[in-house]
Amino acid sequence: MINIGERIRFIRETYDLTQNDLALILKINKTSISHIERNDRIIPIEHLITFSDYLNLSIDYILGLTEIKNYKDQISGIHLNKMAESIKEICQSNHLTNLALATIIHSCESNIRNYKNGKYLILTTFLLELNAKYNYSIDWILGKTTHKYVTKKLAHV
């Protein structure tokens, strides 16, 4: 299983950043960085996006799902409407109802409707569940690239 906290620490250290530096970049406190790196907390997707954009790395690379540091068509930030289209495509291509997808990612049907309508940004844990089940690229789900699948997937979330 990929240890996300260790991977984030490895990347932080590779780019010569301290925990304080990363805390300033993500606009959170150093204690939160420590918790993330120890896997006491999952890193919120908003912070993953900021970290990814700051270092120009794919989220998939940060999470250890690929060795591709950045996709050629990678964009900064995300657009909720692109994420919404990806969620709709996942449901359609896997013949999933909103309830079925909610069950897979351990959420509720109303969240799926909100994600499909682009009202809310999907949670990191839900993205990891989609990767573990279907091998989807987190960057693709978020609309940051057209690369739909990754070379690795998480064994368990």
N, CA and C atoms as an extended XYZ file, in Angstrom:
471
Properties=species:S:1:pos:R:3:atomname:S:1:resname:S:1:resid:I:1 pbc="F F F"
N         0.840       -1.187        0.000 N   MET     1
C         0.000        0.000        0.000 CA  MET     1
C         0.882        1.246        0.000 C   MET     1
N         0.463        2.228       -0.728 N   ILE     2
C         1.181        3.485       -0.806 CA  ILE     2
C         0.933        4.284        0.459 C   ILE     2
N         1.999        4.747        1.071 N   ASN     3
C         1.889        5.560        2.266 CA  ASN     3
C         1.901        7.031        1.831 C   ASN     3
N         0.744        7.636        1.801 N   ILE     4
C         0.606        8.996        1.285 CA  ILE     4
C         1.410        9.995        2.109 C   ILE     4
N         1.364        9.882        3.415 N   GLY     5
C         2.108       10.802        4.269 CA  GLY     5
C         3.603       10.747        4.010 C   GLY     5
N         4.132        9.531        3.896 N   GLU     6
C         5.563        9.376        3.608 CA  GLU     6
C         5.906        9.947        2.243 C   GLU     6
N         5.013        9.739        1.288 N   ARG     7
C         5.237       10.249       -0.070 CA  ARG     7
C         5.272       11.780       -0.059 C   ARG     7
N         4.360       12.396        0.658 N   ILE     8
C         4.333       13.859        0.746 CA  ILE     8
C         5.606       14.364        1.418 C   ILE     8
N         6.031       13.697        2.477 N   ARG     9
C         7.270       14.094        3.143 CA  ARG     9
C         8.467       13.947        2.195 C   ARG     9
N         8.529       12.835        1.466 N   PHE    10
C         9.604       12.606        0.504 CA  PHE    10
C         9.662       13.734       -0.527 C   PHE    10
N         8.520       14.088       -1.085 N   ILE    11
C         8.481       15.160       -2.089 CA  ILE    11
C         8.865       16.493       -1.459 C   ILE    11
N         8.330       16.767       -0.283 N   ARG    12
C         8.669       18.019        0.409 CA  ARG    12
C        10.176       18.125        0.596 C   ARG    12
N        10.780       17.058        1.078 N   GLU    13
C        12.225       17.069        1.314 CA  GLU    13
C        13.018       17.112        0.009 C   GLU    13
N        12.534       16.429       -1.027 N   THR    14
C        13.192       16.454       -2.335 CA  THR    14
C        13.256       17.871       -2.892 C   THR    14
N        12.221       18.633       -2.639 N   TYR    15
C        12.166       20.018       -3.125 CA  TYR    15
C        12.702       21.002       -2.084 C   TYR    15
N        13.380       20.463       -1.088 N   ASP    16
C        14.062       21.277       -0.076 CA  ASP    16
C        13.114       22.213        0.668 C   ASP    16
N        11.939       21.695        0.991 N   LEU    17
C        10.960       22.466        1.753 CA  LEU    17
C        10.908       21.935        3.183 C   LEU    17
N        10.805       22.826        4.136 N   THR    18
C        10.590       22.417        5.524 CA  THR    18
C         9.091       22.243        5.746 C   THR    18
N         8.740       21.678        6.877 N   GLN    19
C         7.313       21.615        7.224 CA  GLN    19
C         6.740       23.020        7.346 C   GLN    19
N         7.514       23.941        7.861 N   ASN    20
C         7.055       25.336        7.950 CA  ASN    20
C         6.802       25.922        6.569 C   ASN    20
N         7.717       25.651        5.619 N   ASP    21
C         7.538       26.139        4.248 CA  ASP    21
C         6.227       25.614        3.667 C   ASP    21
N         6.016       24.306        3.820 N   LEU    22
C         4.807       23.703        3.262 CA  LEU    22
C         3.558       24.247        3.949 C   LEU    22
N         3.643       24.449        5.242 N   ALA    23
C         2.504       25.018        5.975 CA  ALA    23
C         2.158       26.404        5.433 C   ALA    23
N         3.165       27.202        5.140 N   LEU    24
C         2.923       28.537        4.574 CA  LEU    24
C         2.307       28.445        3.177 C   LEU    24
N         2.803       27.525        2.372 N   ILE    25
C         2.272       27.342        1.015 CA  ILE    25
C         0.807       26.938        1.070 C   ILE    25
N         0.477       26.016        1.971 N   LEU    26
C        -0.891       25.493        2.066 CA  LEU    26
C        -1.803       26.333        2.959 C   LEU    26
N        -1.206       27.312        3.631 N   LYS    27
C        -1.948       28.189        4.542 CA  LYS    27
C        -2.607       27.405        5.678 C   LYS    27
N        -1.811       26.483        6.242 N   ILE    28
C        -2.237       25.722        7.407 CA  ILE    28
C        -1.089       25.739        8.408 C   ILE    28
N        -1.299       25.188        9.593 N   ASN    29
C        -0.212       25.214       10.575 CA  ASN    29
C         0.709       24.000       10.418 C   ASN    29
N         1.901       24.139       10.975 N   LYS    30
C         2.927       23.093       10.873 CA  LYS    30
C         2.457       21.786       11.506 C   LYS    30
N         1.678       21.871       12.553 N   THR    31
C         1.165       20.672       13.215 CA  THR    31
C         0.323       19.848       12.245 C   THR    31
N        -0.461       20.522       11.416 N   SER    32
C        -1.278       19.813       10.425 CA  SER    32
C        -0.397       19.070        9.427 C   SER    32
N         0.708       19.689        9.016 N   ILE    33
C         1.646       19.026        8.103 CA  ILE    33
C         2.202       17.772        8.770 C   ILE    33
N         2.572       17.890       10.018 N   SER    34
C         3.104       16.750       10.762 CA  SER    34
C         2.081       15.616       10.821 C   SER    34
N         0.832       15.941       11.080 N   HIS    35
C        -0.231       14.922       11.130 CA  HIS    35
C        -0.409       14.250        9.770 C   HIS    35
N        -0.356       15.039        8.708 N   ILE    36
C        -0.508       14.489        7.356 CA  ILE    36
C         0.651       13.546        7.045 C   ILE    36
N         1.856       13.971        7.351 N   GLU    37
C         3.031       13.159        7.041 CA  GLU    37
C         3.096       11.881        7.872 C   GLU    37
N         2.486       11.882        9.034 N   ARG    38
C         2.425       10.670        9.870 CA  ARG    38
C         1.195        9.813        9.549 C   ARG    38
N         0.408       10.258        8.589 N   ASN    39
C        -0.839        9.581        8.213 CA  ASN    39
C        -1.873        9.578        9.322 C   ASN    39
N        -1.786       10.554       10.210 N   ASP    40
C        -2.823       10.722       11.220 CA  ASP    40
C        -4.054       11.377       10.600 C   ASP    40
N        -3.828       12.133        9.526 N   ARG    41
C        -4.909       12.818        8.799 CA  ARG    41
C        -4.666       12.665        7.309 C   ARG    41
N        -5.741       12.592        6.572 N   ILE    42
C        -5.635       12.585        5.114 CA  ILE    42
C        -5.543       14.036        4.652 C   ILE    42
N        -4.725       14.294        3.674 N   ILE    43
C        -4.562       15.655        3.185 CA  ILE    43
C        -5.815       16.065        2.406 C   ILE    43
N        -6.419       17.183        2.748 N   PRO    44
C        -7.601       17.644        2.007 CA  PRO    44
C        -7.260       17.925        0.542 C   PRO    44
N        -8.199       17.664       -0.329 N   ILE    45
C        -7.961       17.817       -1.761 CA  ILE    45
C        -7.547       19.242       -2.126 C   ILE    45
N        -8.092       20.228       -1.430 N   GLU    46
C        -7.713       21.615       -1.716 CA  GLU    46
C        -6.208       21.809       -1.519 C   GLU    46
N        -5.660       21.167       -0.491 N   HIS    47
C        -4.228       21.275       -0.214 CA  HIS    47
C        -3.405       20.477       -1.231 C   HIS    47
N        -3.928       19.334       -1.651 N   LEU    48
C        -3.235       18.575       -2.688 CA  LEU    48
C        -3.152       19.376       -3.987 C   LEU    48
N        -4.227       20.051       -4.320 N   ILE    49
C        -4.245       20.873       -5.536 CA  ILE    49
C        -3.224       22.006       -5.421 C   ILE    49
N        -3.198       22.670       -4.280 N   THR    50
C        -2.236       23.758       -4.064 CA  THR    50
C        -0.806       23.242       -4.127 C   THR    50
N        -0.527       22.122       -3.466 N   PHE    51
C         0.806       21.503       -3.462 CA  PHE    51
C         1.207       21.131       -4.889 C   PHE    51
N         0.286       20.517       -5.610 N   SER    52
C         0.511       20.114       -6.991 CA  SER    52
C         0.836       21.331       -7.870 C   SER    52
N         0.041       22.359       -7.748 N   ASP    53
C         0.257       23.555       -8.568 CA  ASP    53
C         1.551       24.266       -8.205 C   ASP    53
N         1.857       24.331       -6.918 N   TYR    54
C         3.060       25.025       -6.463 CA  TYR    54
C         4.321       24.369       -7.023 C   TYR    54
N         4.358       23.032       -7.011 N   LEU    55
C         5.545       22.315       -7.484 CA  LEU    55
C         5.434       21.857       -8.939 C   LEU    55
N         4.308       22.160       -9.572 N   ASN    56
C         4.028       21.714      -10.943 CA  ASN    56
C         4.174       20.188      -11.060 C   ASN    56
N         3.567       19.490      -10.109 N   LEU    57
C         3.552       18.035      -10.096 CA  LEU    57
C         2.120       17.547      -10.217 C   LEU    57
N         1.950       16.389      -10.819 N   SER    58
C         0.602       15.829      -10.876 CA  SER    58
C         0.218       15.324       -9.481 C   SER    58
N        -1.052       15.389       -9.191 N   ILE    59
C        -1.545       14.842       -7.925 CA  ILE    59
C        -1.299       13.332       -7.902 C   ILE    59
N        -1.446       12.692       -9.049 N   ASP    60
C        -1.177       11.256       -9.138 CA  ASP    60
C         0.260       10.947       -8.725 C   ASP    60
N         1.209       11.773       -9.135 N   TYR    61
C         2.608       11.581       -8.743 CA  TYR    61
C         2.776       11.804       -7.242 C   TYR    61
N         2.180       12.856       -6.732 N   ILE    62
C         2.282       13.154       -5.298 CA  ILE    62
C         1.758       11.979       -4.471 C   ILE    62
N         0.695       11.362       -4.933 N   LEU    63
C         0.098       10.238       -4.209 CA  LEU    63
C         0.794        8.904       -4.486 C   LEU    63
N         1.769        8.903       -5.409 N   GLY    64
C         2.491        7.673       -5.729 CA  GLY    64
C         1.744        6.750       -6.669 C   GLY    64
N         0.817        7.284       -7.439 N   LEU    65
C         0.022        6.477       -8.363 CA  LEU    65
C         0.657        6.370       -9.742 C   LEU    65
N         1.660        7.208      -10.013 N   THR    66
C         2.379        7.194      -11.283 CA  THR    66
C         3.766        7.768      -11.054 C   THR    66
N         4.652        7.484      -11.975 N   GLU    67
C         5.978        8.107      -11.932 CA  GLU    67
C         6.035        9.318      -12.848 C   GLU    67
N         4.904        9.658      -13.460 N   ILE    68
C         4.829       10.846      -14.318 CA  ILE    68
C         4.699       12.067      -13.410 C   ILE    68
N         5.736       12.908      -13.420 N   LYS    69
C         5.731       14.069      -12.525 CA  LYS    69
C         4.697       15.110      -12.911 C   LYS    69
N         4.540       15.333      -14.186 N   ASN    70
C         3.473       16.234      -14.636 CA  ASN    70
C         3.063       15.829      -16.047 C   ASN    70
N         1.779       15.922      -16.292 N   TYR    71
C         1.240       15.562      -17.590 CA  TYR    71
C         1.442       16.729      -18.550 C   TYR    71
N         1.684       16.425      -19.808 N   LYS    72
C         1.930       17.482      -20.802 CA  LYS    72
C         0.750       18.441      -20.916 C   LYS    72
N        -0.452       17.926      -20.703 N   ASP    73
C        -1.643       18.773      -20.824 CA  ASP    73
C        -2.184       19.218      -19.460 C   ASP    73
N        -1.362       19.067      -18.429 N   GLN    74
C        -1.785       19.388      -17.056 CA  GLN    74
C        -2.100       20.876      -16.908 C   GLN    74
N        -3.210       21.157      -16.240 N   ILE    75
C        -3.581       22.548      -15.968 CA  ILE    75
C        -3.462       22.821      -14.474 C   ILE    75
N        -3.354       24.087      -14.132 N   SER    76
C        -3.342       24.495      -12.724 CA  SER    76
C        -4.761       24.597      -12.219 C   SER    76
N        -4.906       24.405      -10.916 N   GLY    77
C        -6.228       24.528      -10.311 CA  GLY    77
C        -7.162       23.477      -10.859 C   GLY    77
N        -8.423       23.673      -10.614 N   ILE    78
C        -9.440       22.792      -11.191 CA  ILE    78
C       -10.671       23.624      -11.497 C   ILE    78
N       -11.526       23.041      -12.300 N   HIS    79
C       -12.823       23.638      -12.593 CA  HIS    79
C       -13.876       22.613      -12.201 C   HIS    79
N       -14.769       23.013      -11.331 N   LEU    80
C       -15.773       22.073      -10.833 CA  LEU    80
C       -16.597       21.447      -11.952 C   LEU    80
N       -16.816       22.192      -13.043 N   ASN    81
C       -17.612       21.622      -14.134 CA  ASN    81
C       -16.871       20.471      -14.819 C   ASN    81
N       -15.542       20.533      -14.886 N   LYS    82
C       -14.772       19.427      -15.464 CA  LYS    82
C       -14.822       18.213      -14.534 C   LYS    82
N       -14.718       18.458      -13.236 N   MET    83
C       -14.834       17.371      -12.269 CA  MET    83
C       -16.220       16.732      -12.372 C   MET    83
N       -17.233       17.556      -12.493 N   ALA    84
C       -18.607       17.056      -12.605 CA  ALA    84
C       -18.755       16.144      -13.825 C   ALA    84
N       -18.177       16.551      -14.950 N   GLU    85
C       -18.241       15.724      -16.163 CA  GLU    85
C       -17.526       14.398      -15.974 C   GLU    85
N       -16.401       14.403      -15.270 N   SER    86
C       -15.676       13.155      -15.003 CA  SER    86
C       -16.518       12.209      -14.151 C   SER    86
N       -17.168       12.753      -13.131 N   ILE    87
C       -18.015       11.916      -12.256 CA  ILE    87
C       -19.168       11.320      -13.071 C   ILE    87
N       -19.760       12.133      -13.932 N   LYS    88
C       -20.835       11.625      -14.792 CA  LYS    88
C       -20.321       10.517      -15.705 C   LYS    88
N       -19.137       10.715      -16.271 N   GLU    89
C       -18.551        9.707      -17.165 CA  GLU    89
C       -18.248        8.406      -16.413 C   GLU    89
N       -17.759        8.525      -15.187 N   ILE    90
C       -17.494        7.339      -14.369 CA  ILE    90
C       -18.785        6.554      -14.161 C   ILE    90
N       -19.845        7.253      -13.828 N   CYS    91
C       -21.144        6.587      -13.619 CA  CYS    91
C       -21.629        5.929      -14.901 C   CYS    91
N       -21.545        6.665      -15.996 N   GLN    92
C       -22.048        6.135      -17.262 CA  GLN    92
C       -21.228        4.934      -17.734 C   GLN    92
N       -19.913        5.044      -17.728 N   SER    93
C       -19.082        3.961      -18.267 CA  SER    93
C       -19.088        2.717      -17.376 C   SER    93
N       -19.405        2.871      -16.106 N   ASN    94
C       -19.461        1.726      -15.193 CA  ASN    94
C       -20.889        1.329      -14.835 C   ASN    94
N       -21.856        1.947      -15.522 N   HIS    95
C       -23.281        1.651      -15.322 CA  HIS    95
C       -23.669        1.784      -13.853 C   HIS    95
N       -23.303        2.925      -13.272 N   LEU    96
C       -23.560        3.170      -11.857 CA  LEU    96
C       -24.651        4.208      -11.655 C   LEU    96
N       -25.578        3.902      -10.794 N   THR    97
C       -26.531        4.911      -10.353 CA  THR    97
C       -25.829        5.785       -9.318 C   THR    97
N       -26.453        6.886       -8.972 N   ASN    98
C       -25.885        7.733       -7.916 CA  ASN    98
C       -25.737        6.946       -6.611 C   ASN    98
N       -26.722        6.132       -6.303 N   LEU    99
C       -26.678        5.327       -5.086 CA  LEU    99
C       -25.539        4.305       -5.138 C   LEU    99
N       -25.352        3.672       -6.285 N   ALA   100
C       -24.282        2.684       -6.416 CA  ALA   100
C       -22.917        3.341       -6.240 C   ALA   100
N       -22.722        4.505       -6.852 N   LEU   101
C       -21.445        5.202       -6.695 CA  LEU   101
C       -21.261        5.640       -5.244 C   LEU   101
N       -22.323        6.136       -4.636 N   ALA   102
C       -22.249        6.554       -3.233 CA  ALA   102
C       -21.823        5.383       -2.347 C   ALA   102
N       -22.333        4.206       -2.625 N   THR   103
C       -21.971        3.016       -1.852 CA  THR   103
C       -20.491        2.684       -2.035 C   THR   103
N       -20.002        2.768       -3.256 N   ILE   104
C       -18.597        2.446       -3.549 CA  ILE   104
C       -17.651        3.380       -2.807 C   ILE   104
N       -17.981        4.669       -2.791 N   ILE   105
C       -17.053        5.631       -2.169 CA  ILE   105
C       -17.420        5.941       -0.717 C   ILE   105
N       -18.392        5.227       -0.187 N   HIS   106
C       -18.802        5.394        1.216 CA  HIS   106
C       -19.307        6.817        1.479 C   HIS   106
N       -20.206        7.232        0.635 N   SER   107
C       -20.789        8.570        0.750 CA  SER   107
C       -22.301        8.430        0.713 C   SER   107
N       -22.978        9.500        0.348 N   CYS   108
C       -24.434        9.448        0.221 CA  CYS   108
C       -24.840        9.957       -1.163 C   CYS   108
N       -26.024        9.586       -1.556 N   GLU   109
C       -26.522        9.911       -2.893 CA  GLU   109
C       -26.577       11.417       -3.140 C   GLU   109
N       -26.924       12.194       -2.135 N   SER   110
C       -26.998       13.649       -2.332 CA  SER   110
C       -25.617       14.235       -2.637 C   SER   110
N       -24.553       13.672       -2.033 N   ASN   111
C       -23.201       14.132       -2.371 CA  ASN   111
C       -22.888       13.869       -3.835 C   ASN   111
N       -23.264       12.702       -4.327 N   ILE   112
C       -23.004       12.366       -5.730 CA  ILE   112
C       -23.726       13.347       -6.639 C   ILE   112
N       -24.968       13.657       -6.333 N   ARG   113
C       -25.711       14.651       -7.130 CA  ARG   113
C       -24.989       16.001       -7.122 C   ARG   113
N       -24.518       16.404       -5.944 N   ASN   114
C       -23.805       17.682       -5.842 CA  ASN   114
C       -22.496       17.669       -6.628 C   ASN   114
N       -21.768       16.538       -6.600 N   TYR   115
C       -20.533       16.437       -7.380 CA  TYR   115
C       -20.843       16.481       -8.872 C   TYR   115
N       -21.890       15.775       -9.284 N   LYS   116
C       -22.268       15.754      -10.701 CA  LYS   116
C       -22.759       17.120      -11.187 C   LYS   116
N       -23.263       17.922      -10.282 N   ASN   117
C       -23.714       19.270      -10.640 CA  ASN   117
C       -22.623       20.323      -10.444 C   ASN   117
N       -21.456       19.893      -10.013 N   GLY   118
C       -20.339       20.818       -9.830 CA  GLY   118
C       -20.517       21.776       -8.670 C   GLY   118
N       -21.320       21.386       -7.693 N   LYS   119
C       -21.566       22.267       -6.546 CA  LYS   119
C       -20.452       22.206       -5.515 C   LYS   119
N       -19.835       21.022       -5.349 N   TYR   120
C       -18.811       20.839       -4.334 CA  TYR   120
C       -17.625       20.085       -4.909 C   TYR   120
N       -16.473       20.339       -4.341 N   LEU   121
C       -15.266       19.613       -4.682 CA  LEU   121
C       -15.289       18.264       -3.963 C   LEU   121
N       -15.029       17.199       -4.683 N   ILE   122
C       -15.064       15.858       -4.108 CA  ILE   122
C       -13.945       15.696       -3.072 C   ILE   122
N       -14.193       14.949       -2.032 N   LEU   123
C       -13.229       14.744       -0.954 CA  LEU   123
C       -12.085       13.822       -1.370 C   LEU   123
N       -10.930       14.029       -0.767 N   THR   124
C        -9.760       13.204       -1.057 CA  THR   124
C       -10.063       11.724       -0.866 C   THR   124
N       -10.702       11.369        0.226 N   THR   125
C       -10.974        9.945        0.492 CA  THR   125
C       -11.854        9.336       -0.598 C   THR   125
N       -12.799       10.110       -1.121 N   PHE   126
C       -13.664        9.599       -2.181 CA  PHE   126
C       -12.867        9.408       -3.476 C   PHE   126
N       -11.949       10.331       -3.761 N   LEU   127
C       -11.088       10.194       -4.938 CA  LEU   127
C       -10.217        8.944       -4.823 C   LEU   127
N        -9.701        8.715       -3.632 N   LEU   128
C        -8.864        7.535       -3.415 CA  LEU   128
C        -9.665        6.247       -3.579 C   LEU   128
N       -10.915        6.260       -3.163 N   GLU   129
C       -11.786        5.089       -3.351 CA  GLU   129
C       -12.005        4.817       -4.841 C   GLU   129
N       -12.219        5.872       -5.619 N   LEU   130
C       -12.410        5.704       -7.067 CA  LEU   130
C       -11.148        5.152       -7.719 C   LEU   130
N        -9.995        5.601       -7.262 N   ASN   131
C        -8.746        5.069       -7.792 CA  ASN   131
C        -8.593        3.604       -7.418 C   ASN   131
N        -8.854        3.273       -6.169 N   ALA   132
C        -8.688        1.896       -5.708 CA  ALA   132
C        -9.609        0.932       -6.458 C   ALA   132
N       -10.805        1.385       -6.766 N   LYS   133
C       -11.786        0.518       -7.428 CA  LYS   133
C       -11.575        0.437       -8.942 C   LYS   133
N       -11.281        1.588       -9.583 N   TYR   134
C       -11.273        1.638      -11.048 CA  TYR   134
C        -9.950        2.065      -11.682 C   TYR   134
N        -8.969        2.434      -10.878 N   ASN   135
C        -7.662        2.852      -11.388 CA  ASN   135
C        -7.710        4.202      -12.109 C   ASN   135
N        -8.699        5.009      -11.802 N   TYR   136
C        -8.787        6.333      -12.425 CA  TYR   136
C        -7.704        7.256      -11.891 C   TYR   136
N        -7.235        8.110      -12.757 N   SER   137
C        -6.310        9.171      -12.373 CA  SER   137
C        -7.063       10.208      -11.553 C   SER   137
N        -6.485       10.608      -10.434 N   ILE   138
C        -7.087       11.666       -9.618 CA  ILE   138
C        -7.081       12.973      -10.417 C   ILE   138
N        -5.975       13.224      -11.126 N   ASP   139
C        -5.883       14.437      -11.943 CA  ASP   139
C        -6.973       14.448      -13.019 C   ASP   139
N        -7.251       13.291      -13.625 N   TRP   140
C        -8.302       13.231      -14.636 CA  TRP   140
C        -9.670       13.515      -14.011 C   TRP   140
N        -9.951       12.899      -12.884 N   ILE   141
C       -11.249       13.134      -12.235 CA  ILE   141
C       -11.432       14.625      -11.957 C   ILE   141
N       -10.360       15.286      -11.553 N   LEU   142
C       -10.434       16.718      -11.224 CA  LEU   142
C       -10.354       17.617      -12.459 C   LEU   142
N       -10.185       17.024      -13.630 N   GLY   143
C       -10.135       17.817      -14.858 CA  GLY   143
C        -8.791       18.493      -15.096 C   GLY   143
N        -7.736       17.993      -14.455 N   LYS   144
C        -6.412       18.590      -14.611 CA  LYS   144
C        -5.634       18.010      -15.793 C   LYS   144
N        -6.097       16.878      -16.340 N   THR   145
C        -5.446       16.218      -17.469 CA  THR   145
C        -6.465       15.365      -18.200 C   THR   145
N        -6.075       14.933      -19.401 N   THR   146
C        -6.920       14.004      -20.156 CA  THR   146
C        -6.475       12.559      -19.946 C   THR   146
N        -5.416       12.333      -19.181 N   HIS   147
C        -4.931       10.983      -18.892 CA  HIS   147
C        -5.872       10.328      -17.877 C   HIS   147
N        -6.661        9.396      -18.347 N   LYS   148
C        -7.766        8.851      -17.561 CA  LYS   148
C        -7.347        7.825      -16.503 C   LYS   148
N        -6.325        7.048      -16.788 N   TYR   149
C        -5.932        5.978      -15.874 CA  TYR   149
C        -4.487        6.156      -15.426 C   TYR   149
N        -4.161        5.565      -14.285 N   VAL   150
C        -2.790        5.610      -13.762 CA  VAL   150
C        -2.203        4.202      -13.777 C   VAL   150
N        -0.893        4.134      -13.617 N   THR   151
C        -0.201        2.852      -13.669 CA  THR   151
C        -0.353        2.043      -12.394 C   THR   151
N        -0.628        2.724      -11.291 N   LYS   152
C        -0.785        2.049       -9.999 CA  LYS   152
C        -2.131        2.436       -9.414 C   LYS   152
N        -2.587        1.649       -8.486 N   LYS   153
C        -3.770        2.051       -7.744 CA  LYS   153
C        -3.564        1.711       -6.289 C   LYS   153
N        -4.279        2.387       -5.460 N   LEU   154
C        -4.181        2.112       -4.044 CA  LEU   154
C        -4.827        0.773       -3.748 C   LEU   154
N        -4.170       -0.019       -2.948 N   ALA   155
C        -4.701       -1.336       -2.611 CA  ALA   155
C        -5.883       -1.214       -1.656 C   ALA   155
N        -5.819       -0.253       -0.759 N   HIS   156
C        -6.864       -0.088        0.245 CA  HIS   156
C        -6.841        1.351        0.712 C   HIS   156
N        -7.999        1.888        0.930 N   VAL   157
C        -8.085        3.263        1.396 CA  VAL   157
C        -8.432        3.281        2.857 C   VAL   157
